[in-house]
Amino acid sequence: MPAHPAPSGPGWANLGMDIVSVKRVRRLLDEYGEGFFERMLTPGEIADCRNSTGLDVLSLCGRIAAKEAAFKTLRVRDRFLPWLDIVVRRSDGGWPLVHLRGGARRMAAASGITEVTVSISHDVDYAVAVAAPIITEPKGETP
Amino acid sequence: MTDGLDQVKAWIVKRHPDRDDIAPDLDLIENRLIDSLSFVEFVFLLEQVSGRSIDMDTLEVDSIRTLEAIDRTFFKARVS
């Protein structure tokens, strides 16, 4: 169930924002290896984070922050982030694209959200992301 | 308190050195002792300690909200 206040139509949007520490993610990578992130990122997302030397930690942080930011726009409570149902891929143009599926899509639909747009930024020690929902006007209520 | 729960408690305290103890009924989520990122690692730990596979998609928030709930869900349930 969506927590109040929920998006109620055009003009109302719950933004989501998140910050992820490189130090934390690097520790996870060092301690558990790449396999750990398969619980959080799809194979395609992991591929997006890979460079010639392996997984790029800043990219991982950005992807994780984007998922959390997107999840926050859904304003649901008592639910864990459905990591693999919020997919953040790199577009041909280089900007991130969010694809909601499964449980995340159902949570979004309960709030009238059809899509989520996100922006990611990072610098040495942190990655941040901000997300905004795209709300579809209910059918039959347009003037 | 079970040995498994002791390990869980020690894991949390190690990551939050500002705390030297955690009350059994303390809300771990409201008090930010477990967040989205650490949740994944926490589930990994619970799987190792309890010997059970955990489906993150179906896991109820209330089942890991407190040490009491964790004990009830992942440790005591095995021997009852």
Backbone of each chain as ProteinMPNN parsed JSONL, in Angstrom:
{"seq_chain_A": "MPAHPAPSGPGWANLGMDIVSVKRVRRLLDEYGEGFFERMLTPGEIADCRNSTGLDVLSLCGRIAAKEAAFKTLRVRDRFLPWLDIVVRRSDGGWPLVHLRGGARRMAAASGITEVTVSISHDVDYAVAVAAPIITEPKGETP", "coords_chain_A": {"N_chain_A": [[0.845, -1.197, 0.0], [0.536, 2.259, -0.817], [2.236, 4.818, 0.976], [0.986, 7.745, 2.614], [1.769, 11.207, 1.853], [0.455, 10.336, -1.307], [1.18, 10.378, -4.825], [-1.125, 12.324, -6.617], [-1.978, 13.119, -9.065], [-1.509, 15.179, -12.016], [1.029, 17.609, -11.535], [1.784, 16.957, -9.045], [4.462, 15.457, -7.475], [6.506, 13.07, -6.004], [9.702, 13.375, -5.165], [12.725, 11.439, -5.219], [15.749, 10.723, -3.525], [19.172, 9.775, -3.167], [22.227, 8.837, -1.594], [25.355, 7.273, -1.94], [28.082, 5.729, -0.455], [31.357, 5.363, -1.601], [33.246, 4.04, -0.125], [31.792, 2.187, 1.389], [30.707, 0.504, -0.584], [32.973, -0.414, -1.848], [34.095, -1.913, 0.192], [32.202, -3.978, 0.379], [32.549, -5.15, -2.11], [35.224, -5.975, -1.946], [35.046, -7.742, 0.209], [33.075, -9.664, -0.4], [33.093, -10.107, -3.129], [32.301, -9.971, -6.698], [29.965, -11.421, -7.078], [28.233, -10.864, -5.008], [26.871, -8.582, -5.745], [25.072, -9.436, -7.554], [22.709, -9.83, -6.355], [21.628, -7.404, -6.264], [21.862, -6.088, -8.663], [21.038, -6.438, -12.103], [22.257, -8.71, -14.667], [22.715, -7.152, -16.962], [22.922, -4.581, -15.887], [25.192, -4.864, -14.33], [27.019, -5.309, -16.347], [26.986, -2.788, -17.51], [28.41, -1.422, -15.613], [30.94, -2.213, -15.869], [34.367, -1.914, -16.691], [37.499, -1.8, -18.491], [39.148, -2.837, -16.562], [37.651, -4.234, -14.786], [34.934, -4.291, -12.4], [33.636, -1.079, -12.057], [33.743, 0.858, -9.302], [32.609, 3.352, -8.675], [30.627, 3.552, -10.615], [29.026, 1.407, -9.846], [28.147, 2.412, -7.377], [26.674, 4.62, -8.249], [24.637, 3.354, -9.668], [23.384, 1.903, -7.659], [22.544, 3.984, -5.983], [20.736, 5.206, -7.709], [18.727, 3.281, -7.937], [17.748, 3.218, -5.305], [16.878, 5.872, -5.072], [14.892, 5.937, -7.042], [13.14, 4.085, -5.935], [12.315, 5.466, -3.679], [10.6, 7.355, -4.74], [8.268, 6.004, -4.993], [7.056, 5.844, -2.599], [6.349, 3.808, -0.624], [5.667, 1.882, 2.269], [7.023, -0.299, 4.778], [8.145, -2.126, 3.048], [10.819, -3.729, 1.422], [13.46, -2.544, -0.653], [12.949, -3.519, -3.909], [15.306, -4.828, -5.379], [16.034, -6.059, -7.869], [13.931, -5.503, -9.442], [13.823, -2.879, -10.087], [15.286, -1.542, -12.59], [18.162, -0.083, -13.816], [19.512, 1.157, -16.566], [22.105, 2.064, -18.901], [21.583, 4.462, -21.349], [21.806, 4.78, -24.967], [22.645, 7.318, -25.315], [24.008, 7.804, -23.023], [22.815, 8.627, -20.664], [20.991, 7.624, -17.687], [18.425, 5.133, -17.714], [15.353, 4.163, -16.343], [13.764, 1.156, -15.661], [10.847, -0.263, -14.636], [9.722, -3.223, -13.149], [7.881, -6.251, -12.378], [7.362, -6.514, -8.899], [8.039, -3.849, -8.317], [6.872, -2.424, -10.401], [4.216, -2.91, -9.827], [3.961, -1.649, -7.342], [4.416, 0.979, -8.147], [2.285, 1.383, -9.888], [0.192, 1.376, -8.095], [0.379, 3.877, -7.084], [-0.173, 5.432, -9.185], [1.925, 5.825, -10.852], [3.771, 5.576, -13.791], [6.256, 5.575, -14.947], [9.696, 6.17, -14.044], [12.043, 8.74, -13.815], [15.538, 9.383, -13.716], [18.524, 10.886, -12.417], [22.029, 10.751, -12.201], [24.944, 11.425, -10.308], [28.448, 11.604, -9.635], [31.35, 11.783, -7.539], [34.676, 11.549, -6.399], [34.314, 10.201, -3.662], [31.621, 9.644, -3.275], [28.406, 8.756, -4.67], [25.506, 10.205, -6.026], [21.969, 10.292, -6.511], [19.026, 11.466, -8.059], [15.553, 11.145, -8.366], [12.504, 11.233, -10.231], [9.009, 10.734, -10.409], [6.898, 9.728, -13.125], [3.723, 10.568, -13.714], [0.708, 9.246, -14.669], [-2.184, 10.691, -15.95], [-5.332, 9.942, -14.582], [-7.584, 7.92, -16.434], [-10.375, 9.336, -18.14], [-10.636, 11.571, -16.582], [-9.7, 13.821, -17.668], [-10.096, 17.178, -18.769]], "CA_chain_A": [[0.0, 0.0, 0.0], [1.34, 3.482, -0.821], [2.137, 5.647, 2.169], [0.524, 9.097, 2.291], [0.919, 11.521, 0.72], [0.773, 9.66, -2.557], [0.918, 11.215, -5.994], [-2.563, 12.35, -6.842], [-2.311, 13.609, -10.392], [-0.544, 16.118, -12.589], [1.418, 18.706, -10.645], [2.274, 16.417, -7.771], [5.478, 14.427, -7.693], [7.393, 12.791, -4.879], [11.069, 13.119, -5.615], [13.512, 10.521, -4.41], [17.174, 11.05, -3.612], [19.989, 8.88, -2.359], [23.684, 8.989, -1.672], [26.034, 6.009, -1.627], [29.507, 5.904, -0.174], [32.297, 4.478, -2.297], [33.928, 3.234, 0.896], [30.926, 1.065, 1.756], [30.559, -0.427, -1.705], [34.275, -1.049, -2.069], [34.246, -2.95, 1.223], [31.368, -5.12, -0.017], [33.193, -5.8, -3.259], [36.439, -6.636, -1.463], [34.731, -8.805, 1.167], [32.212, -10.724, -0.949], [33.313, -10.304, -4.557], [31.288, -9.462, -7.632], [28.729, -12.188, -6.956], [27.347, -10.222, -4.038], [26.059, -7.549, -6.393], [24.041, -10.063, -8.378], [21.457, -9.717, -5.612], [21.166, -6.023, -6.355], [21.953, -5.595, -10.032], [20.834, -7.441, -13.148], [23.483, -8.905, -15.466], [22.903, -6.002, -17.843], [23.398, -3.448, -15.084], [26.589, -5.149, -13.964], [27.809, -5.088, -17.566], [27.111, -1.334, -17.677], [29.35, -0.909, -14.61], [32.238, -2.846, -16.087], [35.316, -1.285, -17.608], [38.557, -2.714, -18.93], [39.86, -3.418, -15.418], [36.72, -4.918, -13.895], [33.787, -3.479, -12.002], [33.955, 0.287, -11.65], [33.02, 1.037, -8.038], [31.78, 4.566, -8.742], [29.445, 3.211, -11.411], [28.189, 0.591, -8.962], [27.53, 3.314, -6.398], [25.664, 5.41, -8.943], [23.512, 2.483, -9.998], [22.699, 1.592, -6.394], [21.869, 5.212, -5.556], [19.611, 5.436, -8.619], [17.648, 2.359, -7.568], [17.166, 3.681, -4.048], [16.164, 7.116, -5.354], [13.67, 5.572, -7.774], [12.248, 3.423, -4.977], [11.751, 6.477, -2.782], [9.482, 8.066, -5.388], [7.066, 5.17, -4.925], [6.477, 6.112, -1.281], [5.712, 2.655, 0.007], [6.286, 1.598, 3.562], [7.08, -1.705, 5.168], [8.612, -2.947, 1.94], [12.226, -3.556, 1.093], [13.73, -2.162, -2.039], [12.997, -4.696, -4.796], [16.511, -4.462, -6.122], [16.117, -6.536, -9.258], [12.738, -5.052, -10.177], [14.08, -1.506, -10.534], [16.456, -1.746, -13.455], [18.716, 1.187, -14.303], [20.466, 0.873, -17.639], [22.674, 3.226, -19.584], [21.028, 4.636, -22.692], [22.803, 5.018, -26.01], [23.168, 8.671, -25.128], [24.826, 7.845, -21.818], [22.037, 8.925, -19.462], [20.369, 6.407, -17.146], [17.007, 4.872, -17.957], [14.787, 3.278, -15.316], [12.704, 0.239, -16.094], [10.194, -0.899, -13.49], [9.104, -4.496, -13.491], [7.472, -7.075, -11.238], [6.822, -5.855, -7.714], [8.235, -2.399, -8.397], [5.848, -1.899, -11.306], [2.929, -2.954, -9.126], [3.979, -0.574, -6.331], [4.288, 2.238, -8.873], [0.918, 1.48, -10.408], [-0.699, 1.695, -6.978], [0.479, 5.321, -6.86], [-0.429, 6.122, -10.45], [3.207, 6.103, -11.505], [4.018, 4.664, -14.904], [7.69, 5.539, -15.211], [10.526, 6.995, -13.156], [13.242, 9.26, -14.465], [16.579, 9.52, -12.699], [19.805, 11.476, -12.788], [23.096, 10.265, -11.31], [26.206, 12.171, -10.332], [29.4, 11.072, -8.656], [32.68, 12.369, -7.399], [35.601, 10.641, -5.703], [33.914, 9.348, -2.543], [30.175, 9.414, -3.19], [27.524, 8.896, -5.829], [24.168, 10.639, -5.637], [20.975, 10.176, -7.582], [17.708, 12.034, -7.778], [14.578, 10.524, -9.256], [11.163, 11.82, -10.24], [8.045, 9.825, -11.037], [6.031, 10.218, -14.192], [2.382, 10.168, -13.277], [-0.271, 9.265, -15.757], [-3.481, 11.202, -15.55], [-6.343, 8.878, -14.619], [-8.464, 7.959, -17.611], [-11.721, 9.851, -17.944], [-10.68, 12.766, -15.743], [-9.171, 14.979, -18.388], [-11.179, 18.1, -19.152]], "C_chain_A": [[0.882, 1.249, 0.0], [1.15, 4.263, 0.458], [1.687, 7.045, 1.751], [1.647, 10.088, 2.572], [1.393, 10.799, -0.53], [0.541, 10.616, -3.709], [-0.571, 11.178, -6.311], [-2.93, 12.9, -8.206], [-1.27, 14.574, -10.877], [-0.22, 17.24, -11.613], [1.95, 18.223, -9.318], [3.294, 15.323, -8.065], [6.313, 14.283, -6.436], [8.779, 12.479, -5.416], [11.723, 12.089, -4.702], [14.98, 10.87, -4.581], [17.958, 10.063, -2.766], [21.469, 9.17, -2.583], [24.326, 7.681, -1.235], [27.53, 6.257, -1.507], [30.353, 4.878, -0.931], [32.966, 3.533, -1.298], [33.103, 1.994, 1.245], [30.869, 0.024, 0.639], [31.89, -1.133, -1.989], [34.513, -2.151, -1.042], [33.435, -4.2, 0.851], [32.015, -5.895, -1.164], [34.428, -6.581, -2.814], [36.109, -7.869, -0.624], [33.993, -9.98, 0.528], [32.444, -11.012, -2.437], [32.143, -9.823, -5.401], [29.941, -10.154, -7.463], [27.724, -11.557, -6.001], [26.38, -9.273, -4.732], [25.015, -8.133, -7.334], [22.697, -10.073, -7.663], [20.841, -8.331, -5.772], [21.067, -5.53, -7.789], [21.739, -6.74, -11.02], [22.148, -7.632, -13.917], [23.765, -7.723, -16.384], [23.435, -4.789, -17.1], [24.859, -3.644, -14.693], [27.495, -4.914, -15.172], [28.025, -3.595, -17.8], [28.177, -0.749, -16.748], [30.774, -1.429, -14.835], [33.102, -2.012, -17.022], [36.452, -2.275, -17.889], [39.277, -3.393, -17.772], [38.933, -4.16, -14.455], [35.543, -4.035, -13.556], [34.259, -2.105, -11.534], [33.104, 0.64, -10.429], [32.133, 2.283, -8.066], [30.505, 4.312, -9.548], [28.478, 2.356, -10.6], [27.428, 1.476, -7.983], [26.411, 4.12, -7.046], [24.429, 4.594, -9.243], [22.694, 2.168, -8.754], [21.924, 2.814, -5.897], [20.635, 5.473, -6.415], [18.435, 4.53, -8.267], [16.951, 2.821, -6.294], [16.358, 4.96, -4.271], [14.852, 6.827, -6.069], [12.659, 4.938, -6.819], [11.574, 4.447, -4.063], [10.598, 7.241, -3.422], [8.181, 7.285, -5.253], [6.336, 5.336, -3.595], [5.681, 4.928, -0.731], [6.395, 2.412, 1.34], [6.195, 0.1, 3.847], [7.396, -2.622, 3.993], [10.095, -2.691, 1.743], [12.36, -3.179, -0.372], [13.792, -3.423, -2.908], [14.117, -4.513, -5.817], [16.458, -4.84, -7.601], [14.899, -6.137, -10.087], [12.823, -3.579, -10.564], [15.399, -1.565, -11.303], [16.902, -0.401, -14.022], [19.802, 0.87, -15.321], [20.974, 2.174, -18.258], [22.101, 3.296, -21.001], [22.16, 4.819, -23.7], [23.435, 6.397, -25.853], [24.012, 8.821, -23.872], [24.05, 8.137, -20.55], [21.338, 7.658, -18.969], [18.879, 6.326, -17.476], [16.515, 3.871, -16.921], [13.686, 2.426, -15.93], [12.148, -0.436, -14.85], [9.555, -2.201, -13.951], [8.672, -5.216, -12.214], [6.858, -6.265, -10.106], [6.947, -4.347, -7.76], [7.185, -1.769, -9.303], [4.485, -1.882, -10.618], [2.857, -1.868, -8.06], [3.776, 0.771, -7.013], [2.854, 2.425, -9.341], [-0.061, 1.858, -9.305], [-0.683, 3.182, -6.659], [0.252, 6.107, -8.151], [0.829, 6.446, -11.233], [3.442, 5.08, -12.614], [5.512, 4.514, -15.185], [8.401, 6.361, -14.137], [11.738, 7.458, -13.945], [14.283, 9.565, -13.396], [17.821, 10.184, -13.273], [20.838, 11.072, -11.743], [24.303, 11.189, -11.42], [27.162, 11.54, -9.335], [30.704, 11.833, -8.68], [33.423, 11.48, -6.406], [34.991, 9.666, -4.679], [32.439, 8.975, -2.493], [29.517, 9.461, -4.56], [26.159, 9.319, -5.298], [23.236, 10.45, -6.829], [19.693, 10.846, -7.119], [16.75, 11.471, -8.819], [13.238, 11.234, -9.137], [10.214, 10.862, -10.938], [7.32, 10.508, -12.189], [4.638, 9.652, -13.907], [1.408, 10.304, -14.439], [-1.607, 9.755, -15.229], [-4.522, 10.087, -15.64], [-7.263, 9.027, -15.827], [-9.837, 8.512, -17.249], [-11.794, 11.094, -17.118], [-10.078, 13.978, -16.428], [-10.307, 15.879, -18.825], [-11.466, 18.047, -20.656]], "O_chain_A": [[1.87, 1.304, 0.732], [0.035, 4.363, 0.972], [1.984, 7.479, 0.637], [2.438, 9.831, 3.479], [2.593, 10.673, -0.771], [-0.223, 11.572, -3.575], [-1.196, 10.118, -6.276], [-4.111, 13.128, -8.469], [-0.249, 14.772, -10.218], [-1.111, 17.759, -10.941], [2.509, 19.004, -8.548], [3.019, 14.384, -8.812], [6.773, 15.275, -5.871], [8.996, 11.443, -6.044], [11.312, 11.903, -3.557], [15.404, 11.269, -5.666], [17.455, 9.569, -1.757], [21.881, 9.678, -3.626], [23.885, 7.057, -0.27], [28.146, 6.909, -2.351], [30.081, 3.678, -0.892], [33.217, 2.368, -1.605], [33.641, 0.895, 1.38], [30.969, -1.178, 0.886], [31.912, -2.315, -2.331], [35.068, -3.2, -1.369], [33.911, -5.327, 0.988], [32.023, -7.126, -1.18], [34.65, -7.711, -3.251], [36.778, -8.897, -0.715], [34.243, -11.139, 0.86], [32.027, -12.056, -2.937], [31.137, -9.335, -4.886], [28.895, -9.542, -7.679], [26.514, -11.702, -6.17], [25.213, -9.172, -4.352], [24.168, -7.407, -7.854], [21.66, -10.298, -8.288], [19.671, -8.119, -5.451], [20.266, -4.644, -8.089], [22.197, -7.862, -10.802], [23.048, -6.798, -13.82], [24.919, -7.336, -16.566], [24.286, -4.059, -17.607], [25.655, -2.706, -14.723], [28.599, -4.386, -15.038], [29.099, -3.176, -18.229], [28.773, 0.285, -17.049], [31.689, -1.114, -14.075], [32.621, -1.473, -18.019], [36.352, -3.454, -17.551], [39.943, -4.41, -17.967], [39.382, -4.657, -13.422], [35.187, -3.138, -14.32], [35.171, -1.994, -10.715], [31.879, 0.711, -10.524], [31.024, 2.263, -7.533], [29.433, 4.805, -9.196], [27.264, 2.551, -10.657], [26.224, 1.314, -7.784], [25.336, 4.283, -6.47], [23.305, 5.074, -9.094], [21.463, 2.167, -8.792], [20.785, 2.692, -5.446], [19.603, 5.911, -5.904], [17.282, 4.962, -8.296], [15.723, 2.819, -6.209], [15.27, 5.11, -3.715], [13.818, 7.408, -5.738], [11.464, 5.225, -6.891], [10.401, 4.305, -3.72], [9.711, 7.723, -2.718], [7.1, 7.859, -5.388], [5.154, 5.012, -3.476], [4.496, 5.045, -0.419], [7.578, 2.711, 1.503], [5.413, -0.638, 3.248], [6.953, -3.77, 3.961], [10.563, -1.562, 1.883], [11.493, -3.461, -1.199], [14.615, -4.303, -2.654], [13.893, -4.099, -6.954], [16.797, -4.038, -8.471], [14.843, -6.402, -11.288], [11.968, -3.088, -11.301], [16.478, -1.63, -10.716], [16.113, 0.322, -14.63], [20.875, 0.377, -14.973], [20.349, 3.229, -18.145], [22.132, 2.318, -21.749], [23.32, 4.99, -23.326], [24.594, 6.615, -26.208], [24.66, 9.849, -23.676], [24.568, 7.919, -19.454], [21.118, 6.727, -19.743], [18.178, 7.337, -17.508], [17.168, 2.863, -16.652], [12.801, 2.925, -16.625], [12.874, -1.096, -14.107], [8.928, -2.264, -15.009], [9.057, -4.83, -11.11], [5.963, -5.447, -10.315], [6.057, -3.637, -7.293], [6.667, -0.694, -9.0], [3.698, -0.955, -10.805], [1.815, -1.235, -7.887], [3.038, 1.615, -6.505], [2.283, 3.507, -9.203], [-1.031, 2.576, -9.549], [-1.613, 3.697, -6.038], [0.466, 7.319, -8.189], [0.801, 7.248, -12.167], [3.326, 3.873, -12.398], [5.97, 3.452, -15.609], [7.778, 7.143, -13.419], [12.377, 6.677, -14.65], [13.933, 9.966, -12.286], [18.124, 10.057, -14.459], [20.551, 11.057, -10.546], [24.633, 11.67, -12.504], [26.738, 11.004, -8.312], [31.1, 12.431, -9.681], [32.796, 10.733, -5.654], [35.135, 8.451, -4.816], [32.052, 8.08, -1.741], [30.004, 10.114, -5.483], [25.715, 8.848, -4.252], [23.658, 10.45, -7.985], [19.33, 10.794, -5.944], [17.092, 11.338, -9.995], [12.887, 11.765, -8.084], [10.572, 10.247, -11.943], [7.16, 11.728, -12.202], [4.423, 8.441, -13.868], [1.316, 11.345, -15.089], [-2.094, 9.294, -14.197], [-4.593, 9.375, -16.642], [-7.662, 10.135, -16.186], [-10.389, 8.2, -16.194], [-12.879, 11.65, -16.942], [-9.964, 15.045, -15.825], [-11.371, 15.394, -19.21], [-12.346, 18.759, -21.142]]}, "seq_chain_B": "MTDGLDQVKAWIVKRHPDRDDIAPDLDLIENRLIDSLSFVEFVFLLEQVSGRSIDMDTLEVDSIRTLEAIDRTFFKARVS", "coords_chain_B": {"N_chain_B": [[19.256, -16.053, 24.578], [20.037, -17.024, 21.276], [22.935, -18.613, 19.785], [23.227, -17.94, 17.133], [21.788, -15.551, 17.006], [23.361, -13.984, 18.606], [25.56, -13.65, 16.955], [24.406, -12.157, 14.928], [23.749, -9.832, 16.3], [26.288, -8.991, 17.06], [27.349, -8.43, 14.571], [25.851, -6.209, 13.791], [26.531, -4.364, 15.789], [29.257, -4.095, 15.328], [29.256, -2.618, 12.999], [28.197, -0.295, 13.823], [29.679, 1.463, 15.755], [29.041, 3.348, 17.643], [27.217, 2.282, 19.263], [26.942, 0.106, 22.012], [25.346, -1.874, 22.736], [22.308, -3.565, 21.842], [18.957, -3.306, 22.231], [16.523, -5.9, 22.612], [14.036, -5.229, 21.535], [14.445, -3.036, 19.977], [13.849, -0.978, 17.175], [15.308, -1.781, 14.306], [15.32, -0.745, 11.785], [13.985, 1.758, 11.793], [15.814, 3.054, 13.386], [17.942, 3.197, 11.756], [19.871, 1.22, 11.694], [19.872, -0.798, 9.975], [19.929, -0.343, 6.591], [18.962, 0.165, 3.128], [21.172, -0.667, 1.61], [22.793, -2.046, 3.438], [20.986, -3.946, 4.051], [20.99, -5.963, 2.125], [23.428, -7.175, 2.578], [22.951, -7.938, 5.146], [20.944, -9.855, 4.884], [22.436, -11.769, 3.586], [24.204, -12.434, 5.641], [22.34, -13.478, 7.505], [21.51, -15.735, 6.134], [23.847, -17.242, 6.124], [24.288, -17.63, 8.874], [21.913, -18.758, 9.833], [21.576, -20.868, 8.162], [19.655, -21.037, 6.282], [17.991, -20.448, 3.175], [17.086, -17.305, 1.931], [14.463, -15.528, 0.532], [14.588, -12.502, -0.84], [12.57, -11.067, -2.012], [10.217, -11.851, -0.877], [10.493, -11.501, 1.765], [9.347, -10.381, 4.863], [9.163, -7.15, 6.25], [8.727, -6.84, 8.976], [9.785, -9.152, 9.987], [12.46, -8.821, 10.334], [12.69, -6.617, 11.832], [13.307, -6.206, 14.525], [15.618, -7.515, 16.994], [14.343, -9.436, 18.496], [12.33, -10.267, 16.746], [13.88, -11.305, 14.682], [15.113, -13.413, 15.965], [12.893, -14.982, 16.54], [11.947, -15.556, 13.957], [14.084, -16.664, 12.462], [15.656, -18.339, 14.017], [14.562, -19.547, 16.475], [12.389, -20.781, 15.334], [13.342, -22.995, 14.083], [13.817, -24.969, 15.918], [11.511, -25.531, 17.202]], "CA_chain_B": [[19.587, -15.639, 23.216], [20.72, -18.085, 20.548], [24.27, -18.293, 19.283], [23.032, -17.249, 15.857], [21.367, -14.175, 17.25], [24.559, -13.3, 19.109], [26.364, -13.281, 15.782], [23.691, -11.077, 14.241], [23.904, -8.641, 17.131], [27.697, -8.571, 16.958], [27.511, -7.868, 13.217], [25.271, -4.858, 13.782], [27.327, -3.501, 16.677], [30.541, -3.842, 14.664], [29.058, -1.577, 11.98], [27.702, 0.918, 14.484], [30.487, 1.51, 16.98], [28.453, 4.264, 18.618], [26.346, 1.488, 20.143], [27.615, -1.041, 22.62], [24.34, -2.909, 22.938], [21.071, -3.361, 21.089], [17.832, -3.886, 22.957], [15.806, -6.882, 21.778], [12.862, -4.663, 20.87], [14.805, -1.817, 19.249], [13.522, -1.031, 15.746], [16.593, -1.682, 13.595], [15.139, 0.02, 10.548], [13.708, 3.145, 12.179], [17.041, 3.606, 13.957], [18.94, 3.191, 10.672], [20.928, 0.222, 11.892], [19.834, -1.529, 8.707], [19.36, 0.436, 5.496], [18.777, -0.639, 1.91], [22.432, -1.258, 1.186], [23.219, -3.053, 4.411], [19.97, -5.0, 4.08], [21.421, -7.071, 1.269], [24.506, -7.852, 3.312], [22.343, -8.513, 6.338], [20.289, -11.089, 4.45], [23.548, -12.681, 3.324], [24.635, -12.895, 6.97], [21.291, -14.324, 8.081], [21.546, -17.015, 5.433], [25.021, -17.979, 6.59], [24.166, -17.974, 10.293], [20.743, -19.609, 10.075], [21.618, -22.03, 7.28], [18.443, -21.033, 5.454], [17.966, -19.552, 2.022], [16.082, -16.265, 2.162], [14.0, -14.851, -0.676], [14.473, -11.083, -0.491], [11.327, -10.524, -2.558], [9.051, -12.193, -0.055], [10.823, -11.281, 3.174], [8.525, -9.363, 5.515], [9.952, -6.175, 7.005], [8.585, -7.085, 10.411], [10.54, -10.333, 10.41], [13.825, -8.434, 10.721], [12.609, -5.26, 12.394], [13.96, -6.205, 15.838], [16.342, -8.754, 17.298], [13.328, -10.403, 18.931], [11.67, -10.806, 15.544], [14.868, -12.116, 13.957], [15.27, -14.656, 16.742], [11.652, -15.749, 16.37], [11.762, -15.97, 12.56], [15.181, -17.406, 11.83], [16.385, -19.244, 14.898], [13.712, -20.377, 17.327], [11.447, -21.549, 14.516], [13.983, -24.23, 13.619], [13.867, -26.009, 16.938], [10.203, -25.71, 17.821]], "C_chain_B": [[20.385, -16.745, 22.523], [22.1, -17.624, 20.093], [24.169, -17.52, 17.964], [22.66, -15.801, 16.059], [22.518, -13.357, 17.823], [25.427, -12.814, 17.949], [25.721, -12.119, 15.022], [23.89, -9.76, 15.001], [25.332, -8.101, 17.026], [27.97, -7.906, 15.612], [26.999, -6.432, 13.182], [26.129, -3.91, 14.61], [28.661, -3.14, 16.03], [30.416, -2.712, 13.653], [28.509, -0.281, 12.557], [28.421, 1.063, 15.823], [29.984, 2.498, 18.027], [27.527, 3.525, 19.581], [27.131, 0.319, 20.732], [26.626, -2.158, 22.93], [23.105, -2.567, 22.099], [19.955, -4.065, 21.839], [17.061, -4.827, 22.035], [14.637, -6.295, 20.993], [13.17, -3.372, 20.108], [14.497, -1.987, 17.758], [14.792, -0.757, 14.941], [16.484, -0.806, 12.352], [14.894, 1.493, 10.868], [14.967, 3.818, 12.724], [18.234, 3.527, 13.013], [20.114, 2.241, 10.937], [20.984, -0.723, 10.693], [19.203, -0.614, 7.672], [19.341, -0.433, 4.238], [20.053, -1.357, 1.496], [22.874, -2.352, 2.159], [22.22, -4.198, 4.512], [20.417, -6.219, 3.276], [22.516, -7.879, 1.969], [23.948, -8.56, 4.539], [21.639, -9.834, 6.005], [21.343, -12.169, 4.184], [24.038, -13.289, 4.639], [23.613, -13.858, 7.568], [21.27, -15.699, 7.428], [22.694, -17.879, 5.937], [24.821, -18.497, 8.009], [23.025, -18.957, 10.538], [20.762, -20.878, 9.229], [20.407, -22.137, 6.379], [18.611, -20.099, 4.273], [16.823, -18.562, 2.22], [15.74, -15.583, 0.839], [13.752, -13.386, -0.325], [13.145, -10.492, -0.97], [10.128, -10.782, -1.657], [9.302, -11.957, 1.435], [9.999, -10.13, 3.745], [9.417, -8.439, 6.335], [9.905, -6.498, 8.495], [9.396, -8.289, 10.898], [11.99, -9.997, 10.75], [13.844, -7.051, 11.388], [13.337, -5.144, 13.732], [14.733, -7.511, 16.022], [15.374, -9.845, 17.766], [12.69, -11.082, 17.736], [12.615, -11.71, 14.761], [15.042, -13.464, 14.649], [14.08, -15.585, 16.493], [11.574, -16.354, 14.958], [12.837, -16.933, 12.081], [15.863, -18.429, 12.728], [15.47, -20.136, 15.737], [12.784, -21.261, 16.512], [12.024, -22.896, 14.118], [13.906, -25.35, 14.644], [12.516, -26.264, 17.583], [9.466, -26.876, 17.182]], "O_chain_B": [[21.296, -17.327, 23.113], [22.392, -16.43, 20.024], [24.922, -16.579, 17.717], [23.161, -14.921, 15.36], [22.63, -12.162, 17.546], [25.955, -11.702, 17.974], [26.408, -11.22, 14.538], [24.165, -8.718, 14.406], [25.542, -6.893, 16.917], [28.728, -6.94, 15.528], [27.64, -5.549, 12.612], [26.419, -2.791, 14.186], [29.138, -2.014, 16.167], [31.354, -1.937, 13.465], [28.377, 0.715, 11.845], [27.846, 0.817, 16.883], [30.446, 2.486, 19.168], [27.105, 4.081, 20.594], [27.882, -0.361, 20.033], [27.018, -3.252, 23.335], [22.902, -1.418, 21.706], [20.005, -5.276, 22.054], [16.957, -4.585, 20.833], [14.285, -6.793, 19.924], [12.254, -2.693, 19.644], [14.837, -3.005, 17.157], [15.284, 0.371, 14.906], [17.467, -0.198, 11.927], [15.525, 2.372, 10.28], [15.158, 5.02, 12.54], [19.377, 3.757, 13.408], [21.221, 2.461, 10.445], [22.004, -1.361, 10.431], [18.073, -0.158, 7.848], [19.665, -1.619, 4.286], [20.017, -2.516, 1.082], [23.275, -3.441, 1.749], [22.55, -5.282, 4.993], [20.24, -7.36, 3.704], [22.514, -9.11, 1.944], [24.409, -9.636, 4.919], [21.732, -10.804, 6.756], [21.15, -13.336, 4.523], [24.257, -14.496, 4.737], [23.972, -14.921, 8.074], [21.038, -16.707, 8.095], [22.54, -19.082, 6.149], [25.139, -19.646, 8.315], [23.15, -19.874, 11.349], [20.06, -21.844, 9.528], [20.153, -23.183, 5.783], [19.295, -19.08, 4.367], [15.725, -18.942, 2.628], [16.625, -15.12, 0.119], [12.812, -13.07, 0.404], [12.653, -9.523, -0.393], [9.151, -10.033, -1.67], [8.421, -12.187, 2.263], [9.96, -9.039, 3.175], [10.322, -8.898, 7.032], [10.921, -6.435, 9.187], [9.659, -8.419, 12.093], [12.678, -10.797, 11.385], [14.89, -6.41, 11.487], [13.916, -4.101, 14.037], [14.521, -8.481, 15.294], [15.562, -11.025, 17.469], [12.527, -12.302, 17.707], [12.208, -12.749, 14.241], [15.11, -14.51, 14.003], [14.233, -16.786, 16.271], [11.185, -17.509, 14.788], [12.544, -17.902, 11.38], [16.579, -19.301, 12.235], [15.602, -21.359, 15.703], [12.43, -22.359, 16.939], [11.278, -23.837, 13.846], [13.926, -26.53, 14.294], [12.401, -27.142, 18.438], [8.34, -27.184, 17.573]]}, "name": "protein", "num_of_chains": 2, "seq": "MPAHPAPSGPGWANLGMDIVSVKRVRRLLDEYGEGFFERMLTPGEIADCRNSTGLDVLSLCGRIAAKEAAFKTLRVRDRFLPWLDIVVRRSDGGWPLVHLRGGARRMAAASGITEVTVSISHDVDYAVAVAAPIITEPKGETPMTDGLDQVKAWIVKRHPDRDDIAPDLDLIENRLIDSLSFVEFVFLLEQVSGRSIDMDTLEVDSIRTLEAIDRTFFKARVS"}
